[in-house]
Amino acid sequence: MFTHRSASLRLLALSSLSILALGAAHADEARWWRGNTHTHSWWSDGDAPPETIADWYKSQGYQFLVISDHNTMQRGEKWYPVDEPPRRPDAVRAAFDRYTDQFGEDWVEVRGKPGEREVRLKTLNEFRPLFEEAGRFLFINGEEITDRHEHHPVHLNGINLIDLVEPQGGDSVADTIQNNMDAVIEQSNRHAQPMVVHLNHPNFHFAVTAEDFFQLEHEAGDGFFEMYNGHSGVHNNGDEERVSAERLWDIVLANRLGTYDRSVIYGVATDDAHEFSNWGPGFTNPGRGWIMVRSTHLTPNKITAAVRRGDFYNSTGVELDALHIDESGIQLSVDEKPGVEYTVEFVGTRKSTDLVPIAGPRAPDGDAGKPPRTVYRYSESIGEVLARVDGPDAQYRVRGDELYVRARVTSSRQHGNPFAEGDVEMAWTQPMVVNTGSTGTKP
């Protein structure tokens, strides 16, 4: 049966082990919290100071935010050249004017003569008190660990970090991913604090393939990657040769569960915002994708622990009024908006599906002179639509022959500031691993 907001909101994730663990939580005290785990400021390559960014997210109804700058955290002393910035000079100067108007000259520290002005960037501990409110808004420490293997960019976000994580490198793309994951896991264990690490934008320069995920090991059992990223340059939808990030998710899930007996991979939606001055398709704006996390409390550790166990769904605008996942299937109900139509698709892969890849052409990476990577083709039965329901309420009952099932909700409402023209508001649940002898946990 459906469980509504007035009762308990339940997101029970994935394997039977996860279901049992989550069932012991205080579901009647939990609620959904909206947050973004990937955005950038003047501390790296964003076009605005972190205070302006935090104000935008809080004013738009987000409850938590990770400012995930490249290979840095908002600590120590740093001066930012607002008159001659490293990128987007017009946007940066406009952001500086807004910053001064909004926060005042007593807050904004400037040095240098006109044409050579620099602004001292406030640390997280300095600007945190301006925004954080118990039960309303908080920051979670984070970093975009920005690495590469040869010419392939490999970026991962560490969430709820205590210490900066230096890029670890590796002998391959997969090895580079693994080494950086291991560094976050080691820090989590060392500090006895929950942390999450998710691989970012796999289709950025088409650097990461599905095969790079197949045998990744995660000490806690599960991995994460961005199945949706709102950055205009990350090829979310793939191209003529390469699959979309969502299709990649299904290929990874099917092979990890059906071939390699590895753990599930959770999908994450983010906006990867860099631009807060210029708006529209083609710009890297906030508000395109986010996660809705079910937790009893709005604290960094509680939110991170909930994400860690898969207790969240992804959204670009659709909100769920009810979500229940257990061994028997998935039930959900959309929080309807007037005049909007909804379609729910239950996407999955059956155990009988042929998972053997066929080597296709060696596609270019998207940059001239860079060596190509082999593109593999997979059966269209991987990630097929197992059932479809037109309307806001839907239910899928497990047959027992599925490897996993997940739900995708598509609305008729246009996204207000889309990744690509024509995008509509959507939502995605995490996959449920069908308990038919293989739980999806590591052997």
Salt bridges, closest charged atoms under 4 A:
ASP45 OD1 - HIS40 ND1 3.46
ASP45 OD2 - HIS70 NE2 3.24
ASP45 OD2 - HIS274 NE2 3.24
ASP69 OD1 - HIS40 ND1 3.79
ASP83 OD1 - ARG117 NH2 2.73
ASP90 OD1 - ARG93 NH1 3.51
GLU109 OE2 - ARG120 NH2 2.78
GLU109 OE2 - LYS122 NZ 2.70
GLU118 OE1 - ARG111 NE 2.78
GLU126 OE2 - ARG120 NH2 2.78
GLU132 OE2 - ARG128 NH1 2.92
GLU133 OE2 - LYS58 NZ 2.55
GLU133 OE2 - ARG136 NH1 3.02
GLU144 OE1 - HIS38 NE2 3.04
GLU144 OE1 - HIS40 NE2 2.86
GLU144 OE1 - HIS70 ND1 3.51
GLU144 OE2 - HIS155 ND1 3.17
GLU144 OE2 - HIS201 NE2 3.43
GLU150 OE1 - HIS149 NE2 3.89
ASP163 OD2 - ARG190 NH1 3.11
ASP163 OD2 - HIS191 NE2 2.74
GLU186 OE2 - ARG190 NE 2.83
ASP212 OD2 - ARG373 NH1 3.05
GLU217 OE2 - ARG262 NE 2.92
GLU217 OE1 - LYS442 NZ 3.84
ASP222 OD2 - ARG308 NH2 3.98
GLU226 OE2 - HIS38 ND1 2.73
GLU226 OE2 - HIS198 ND1 3.99
ASP239 OD2 - ARG242 NH2 2.70
GLU241 OE1 - ARG377 NH2 2.70
GLU246 OE2 - ARG406 NH1 3.01
GLU246 OE2 - ARG408 NH1 2.79
ASP250 OD2 - ARG406 NH2 2.64
ASP272 OD1 - HIS38 NE2 2.87
ASP272 OD1 - HIS40 NE2 3.24
ASP272 OD1 - HIS274 ND1 3.66
GLU275 OE2 - ARG88 NE 3.72
ASP311 OD2 - ARG294 NH1 3.15
ASP311 OD2 - ARG309 NE 3.54
ASP321 OD2 - HIS4 ND1 3.17
ASP321 OD1 - ARG5 NH1 3.03
ASP326 OD2 - HIS324 NE2 2.99
ASP335 OD2 - ARG5 NH1 3.82
ASP335 OD2 - LYS337 NZ 3.89
GLU345 OE1 - ARG408 NE 2.99
ASP365 OD2 - HIS151 NE2 2.82
ASP365 OD2 - HIS152 ND1 3.23
ASP367 OD2 - HIS205 ND1 2.66
ASP367 OD2 - LYS370 NZ 2.94
ASP390 OD1 - ARG388 NE 3.45
ASP401 OD1 - ARG350 NH1 2.79
ASP401 OD2 - ARG399 NH2 2.56
GLU402 OE2 - ARG350 NH1 4.00
GLU425 OE1 - ARG413 NE 3.86
